[in-house]
Amino acid sequence: MEFEESGIGEECGVFGCVAAGEWPTQLEVAQVLTLGLVALQHRGQESAGIVTSNGASPPTYTSHKGMGLVSTAFAPEALLQLRYGNLGICHTRYSTTGFSELQNCQPFVVDTLHGRIAVAHNGELVNSRALRKKVMRHGVGLSTGSDSELITQLLALTPPMEELDTPDWVARIKNLMTETPTSYSLLIMFKDVIYAVRDPYGNRPLSIGRLVPISRLHSPGAGEEDTEGWVVSSESCSFQSIGAKYYREVLPGEIVQISRFGVKSLSVIPRPEGDLPAFCIFEYVYFARPDSIFEGQMVYTVRQRCGRQLAIEAPTDVDLVSTVPESATPAALGYAQQSGLPYTEVLCKNRYVGRTFIQPNTRLRQLGVAKKFGVLTDNFAGKRVVLIDDSIVRGNTISPIIKLLREAGATEVHIRVASPPIKFPCYMGINIPTKEELIANKPEFKDIAGYIGADSVEYLTVEGLVSAVQEGISSFQKENVSSYKEVGHCTACLTGKYPVELEW
């Protein structure tokens, strides 16, 4: 919960759709794109954009971008302008590079020697400064501070071995991937195809789904002959709301071509020898929606396992287990199951208080807690409570909640955190406060229980978190040996060990 209040956020979400079969399609591609983007709204609320194409040669691109939520950015008349698309990509943004303004809104569209391309990007390039200089040395100007524009311009540069009259987009993408190791998941639209690309470390997620008739959505026997279209998304949580079935993940380093004829893997770019994948572990902890699937397992299930592991590592003598609604609820349920204690709600959330009311200064952030939560006094008065949270970032949010519970009758309030302390900034697409702002790096951390007013505070260990995440992958590996030969996760914000050398 404190991630939400602290300003920690995922950079963005990407989504694409290609209609199957004959074109012009009867599939309402613009509607599919919009609904897919709504399902990814938790990944970014700053701006949103859609680009559709008729897939002709040359193609006609239609785009619309706007600031704010998807529902604000796309009025019905804007969707009407996009309705003739046979394929399209879209993006919702939470900026970590570039200012919050419309010119940084994605997807970016540029003209290249061989035609127009559109690009949507999730992540943050670890060597963007060097790449910006390289692009500018080629005489290319950059109009934004966004890494996504930089990627688009790098793709527009002709690779050394490409023939003048024959665009080799796989070679261009490979060239980009050799220039920058991480962090990115990309959607690149050119003519009648979408290329889905994931960096060699697989730091950011990307999944493929198959649109099927609604009557076949829950049928186990629905084959590819029933396919109405293909979708690709930062998270699989977007599939159900648009009538799509989960197909598979894009693998680390993989370049996938998605067309009206199907899905084709074109290449897999390897990591340096000895390097493991580095999928962001905080997708499991907080950022992803709980119904998303990564590495063959549902995020909700992983969060429950984190709670069970936390109960093993940090038991406590209390009467009941609860949580701050609602991102830590699966972990709290896991903690309760493992410890044999009842799970009881102690707070109710006012769902109509949005981020607008959460002000950046400390005093107003603390006062904001009373606006967001009511206390369910009858459930815990006179009892000892252990409150499960997914993080304590600054410590400003949990403290007034503890005070609220004590004033309402809790005799003890213990805090258990279903992730390790965040100690280091992220340079790969997650907006984390400065090192100095993190409570784990302050002198107060030595007595954090006293600092926030709790009876005790304990965190899940890094080893416990990794174990809980990887437990479900091992069984999935046995069934998908060729797809998941190696497993690895980025824990840089917890340990300071970054998967690649940073260039600053």
N, C-alpha and C positions, 0 to 999 in steps of 0.2 A: 504493500500500500504506500509506503513512504517513497517509493520510486516516483509515483505520480505527483506527490507533493514537492519533491526535491528538484524537479527539473530534469531528471534523468529520462531520456526518451530514445526510442528507436528512430533511426533516421528516416526511413520511408518504406513504402510498399509498392511493388510493381505487379501488373496484371496484363495479360494479353489473351486474345481470342482469335481463332481462325475458323471460319465456317467450312464444314466439309461438303463434298459433293459439288453439284453444279453451281456456278455463279452467273448472274446475281443470285444471292442466297435469300431464302425466306427467313433465315435466322436473324433476329434483331440483335445484331452484334453490339450496337451502341448501348442497348439495355443490359446486355450481359456484362459489358465492360463496367458500366456504372454500378450494377449490383455487386460485381466482384470487388470493386473499389470500396464500396460501403463496408463490406466484410473485412477490409484491411484498414478501416479508419483508425483503429487503435495504434497503427504504426506511424501515423502522421496526421495532424489536423491543421497544418499551416496553409497548404494549397493543394490543388488537384488539377490534373490535366488529362485529356484524352486526344489521341490522334487515330483516325480511321483511314483506310485506304480501300479503293475499289479493286486493287490488285492487278489493274491493267498494265500494259506496257506502252507508254509510260503511265505510272499510276497517278490518280488524283488523290491528294491528301486533304483531309478536313480535320481541323483541330479546334479545341476549345479548352481554355484554361481559366482558373479563377482562384481567388484567395479564400481561405476558410475551409469548412467541412464540405464533403462531397455534395450534400443536400443543398448547401448554399451556392457552391460553385457551378452546379449544373441545373439550370432552369429547364422546364419542358421544351421551350423554344430552341435551346442550345442542343438538346438531344435530337430534335428534328433535323438540324443541320448535319448531324453525324449519321443519319439513318441509312445512307446508301453504302456504308462500308461492308466489305466482305471479310475484313480482318482489321485488327487494331490493337494498340497498346495504350496503357494508361498508368498513372502514377499518383500517389499521395505522399506529401512531403512533411518531414520534420527536419529542419535544417541543422547540419553540423558544420557545413562549409557553405559560404555564400550568405548574403543577407536575406531577410524575410521580405521578399518583394516579388511581383509577378514575373519579372524577367528571369528569375531563377526557377520558375515553375517548369516542371517536366511534363511530358517528354520533349526533348530537343529535336528539332528537325533541321537538317542541313542538306545543301546540294553538294554532291560529289561529282567527280569526273564521269561516273557511270550512272548517275541518277540520285534521286533524293532518298535519304534514310531518316528514320526516326529512332531515337534511343531513350530508354528509361533505365535508371540505375538505382540500385540500393547498395549503400556501403560508403566507404571513404578510402581513397587511395593513400597508401603509406608513403609514397614518393612523389606526391603531386607537385611539389615545388620544382623538382628536376624536370618533370614532364612538361610543366607549363613553359619552362625556359626552352625546352626542345621544340615545342610546337611554335613558339614565337620566333625561334631561329629559322623556321621554315617560312616566315613571313605571314603567319596566321595570327590574327588578332583575336583576343578572347573578351567577350562582352560581359561575362559574369564571373563570380568567384566560385562557381559550382564545379565540383569534380566531374559532374555528368557532362557538362559542355566540353570539358577537356577530353573525356573519353570519346565523345562524338567527333571532335576534330582529329584525334589520333586515328580513329577508324577511317576518316576521310583521306588521310595521307596514303599515297600509293606505296605498298611494300616493295622491297628491292626486286623480287623475282616475278612480279605481276606483269603480264603482257598488257600493252596499252589499251587494246580493245576488248579485253576480257576481264571483268571484275572477279577477283577471287576473294570472296568475303571470308571464307574459312582462313585463308592466309592472312588477311587483315586482322581477323580476331586473334589468331595465333600470335601475330606480331604484337598486338596489344598485350596479350597475356605474358609474353616474354619481357615486355617493358615494365610491367607492374604486377607483382605477385599476388596482391590482395589489397583491399577487400571490396568485392563487387559481385553482385548478381545483376545480369544485364538482359534486357530485351531489345533486340535490334530488328526493326522492320524494314525490309527492302523488297519492293515490287510485290510479289504474291506469297512471301514467306516471312516467318518470324524466327530469328535465331535466339535461342535461350542459352545463356552462358553463365557459368559459375566459376569463380576463381579457383586455382589449383588447391587452395587450402579449404575451400568450401566454407568460408567464414560466415557468409550470409545464406539464408535458405532460398530454395526455389523448387517448386513442385509442378507436375503436369497432371491435368485432369481431362476427362473425356465426357463431352456433353452427349447425353442419351435422351430418348423420349421419356417423358415423365412416367409413363406406364411401365418403363423398364428400369427406372432408377434404382429400385430396391430388389431387382431380379438378379440372382447370382449368375444366370446364364446369358446375360446380355453380352453379345460379342461385338467385335469392332464393326460389323456390318450395320449395327444400330447407331453408329456414331453420327451425331449431328454437327459436331464441331470439336475443336481442341482448345483447351485453356491452359495457361501457365500463370503461376501465382507465387508470391513470396510465401504464402501459407495455404495449406489445403483447406483451412476453415472456410474459405470463400466458395468451395465447390458445391456444397449442399444447397446453398441458397440460390444457385443458378441452374440446378439440375445436372450437375456433373459428378462423375465417379472419379475417385482418386486413381491415378494411373501409376505414377512413380515419381521419384525425385530426380532432378538433374544432379548428376554426380559431381563431386569436386573436380574441377578442371575440364568438365565436359562441354562440348559445343553440340547443341541439339537443333536440328532444323524441323520446324513445325509448319506444315502446309495443309492444303485441303485434302491431300492424299494420305496424310498421316504424320507420324513422328519418326524421325530418323536421327540416330546418333552419328555425327560426322567425325568426331575426334575427341580424345581425352589428353589434355596437356598434363604431363607429370610434374610432381613437386621435385625439388632437389633431393637427391638420394638421402634416405634416413629421416626425412621430415614426415611427420604424421599430419593428417587432416587437422584443421583448427576451427571446427564449427563453434560459433559463439555459445558458450554454455548458458548465458543469461537469456537466450531464447527460451530455454526450458524453465528457468527460474521465474521470469517475469514477463518478457516482452511479447511472446507469442500468445495467441488465444488458446485456451486450454483444450479445445477440440481439434487443434492442428496436429498433424502427424509429421514427425521428423525421425529419420533413421529407423523406420518401421515401428515406432511406438507413439502413443498419444501423449501429448504434453501433460494432460490432467493426471495420467497414471504416473508419470515421472515425478510430478509434484507431490503426489501421495507417498511415493517411495522416499522422497526427501523428508517428509514429515515422519515416516516410520524410522528412518535412520537418525533423525534428530532426537526422537524419543529414546533410542538406544544410547546415543552419545550424551544426551543431556536430560535425564529424567528429573522429575520434580514431584514433591509431595503436596498435591493440591486436590481440590474437590471436582474441578471441571476444566475442560479444554475449550478455548474459544479463539476467535480471530478478529482482526479488523477487516470488515468486508471490503473486497471480496476475492482479491487475487490470491490471498494466502489460504483460502478455504480448503482446497485439496490437501495442502500440507497439514493443516490443523486436523482434518479428518484422519489422515495417516498417523499423526501423533497420537490421537485419541485411540485408534484401533490398536496400535502397538503397545500403548501404556495401560489399556483396559479402563480408561476413564471416559465418562460421558462427554460428548460434544454438545455444547449449548451456546446459543447466540446471546451475546451480551450487548451488542450494538446493532442499531438499524440505520441504514444509510439513506439520506435524502438524495434520491437519484436526480433531482432537478437542480442541484447546485453544480454548475459546470466549472470549468477551469477559470472562467472569467472572474470568479469571486476569490480565487486563490492568488493573493498578491505576493510580489517577490520579497518584500521585507519580512524579517523574522516575526515581528510583533503581530502583524496582520495574518501571517500564515498560522500562528498559534491560535488566534481568535477564530480563524476559519474552521477549526475542528468542530466547534459547537454548531456551526451552520451545517456541517456535513453529516453529523451522527447524533442519534438519540440513544439514550441508555435504556435497556430492557431490565429495569431494576429487579423485578420479581424473579428473574432467572439466576441472579448471583448474589443478592444482598446477604451478608453474613457468611459468605463462602470465599475460599481461596481459589484464585483464577490463574491459569497459565494462558497467556495470550500469544498466539503464533503469528509472526509477521514474516513477510518475505525479505525485508531489509530494514536496516537502520542506517540511513545515509548521512544525514546531518544530526539527527536526534531531536529536531525541533517538532516533529509531528507526533511521535509516539508519546512524548512527555505529557502534553495536555490530555491525551486519551487516558493515560494512567491516572492522572488527577481526576478526570471525569468519573472513572470507575470507583476510585476510592471514595469520592464524595457521595457516590450513589450506594455505597454499602459494602464494597469488596473489602474483605479483611486482609488479603494479600494479593498482590499482582506481580506475577513472574513473567518475564519475556523470554521467548525462545524464537530464534531467527533461523528460518529454513534456508539460509545461504550464508557463506562466510563473509567476514567484513570486507567491504570494498576499500582498497588502499591506493589504487593507482588509476590514472586516467586511461580512457580508451581512445585509440587513434584509428579505429577501424569501423566507424559508423555509429557508435553509441555516444550520445551526448551526456557525459559525466561531469559533475562539478570539478573544480580544480582540486589538486591533491591537498591543499591547505584547508579546503572547506569540508573534506570528508572527516567524519567523527572518528574514524579508526586511526587517523593520523594526529589527533589532538591529544594533549595531556589528559583531558577528561576521560579518555577511553580507558585509562587504568582503573577508574572507578565509574564505569558507564552506568551501572545500576543506580548509584547515588546521583549521578548527573541527570538521569531522566526520571528518577523517582520510583524505580522498580525495586522489588525485594531481591530479585536476581535477574541476570541477563546472561544467556549463553547462545553461541552461534553454532551452526553446522560447520564442520571442518571442511577444508578443501577436498581431502581424501574421501570424506563421507558424501559430498556432493557428486564428485566424479563417479564414485561407486554406484550411487543411486541412479545416475543418468545412464551409465554404461551397462547396468544389470540387464535392462531390457533389450539392448542392442545385441548382446551375445547370442541370445536365442534366435533373434531375427537373422543373424549372420549365417547360422546353420542352414537356413532355407534359401539364402541369397548370397552364397559364397562369392560369386563372381562380381556382385555389385558392391559389397562392403568388405573388402579384404582387410582394410585398416581402419581403426577407430581412433579419433583424437579430438580434443576440444580445447578451445582457447579459454584460458583462465587468467589472462594477463592482468585484468583489473583486480584480481585477488592476490596474485603472486608476483606481478611485475615481470613475468617471463613471457615476452611477446613472441609470436610464432615466426616472425621475420625481423630482420634488422630494420630499425626505423631510420628514415633519412630526414633529418630536420636541420 
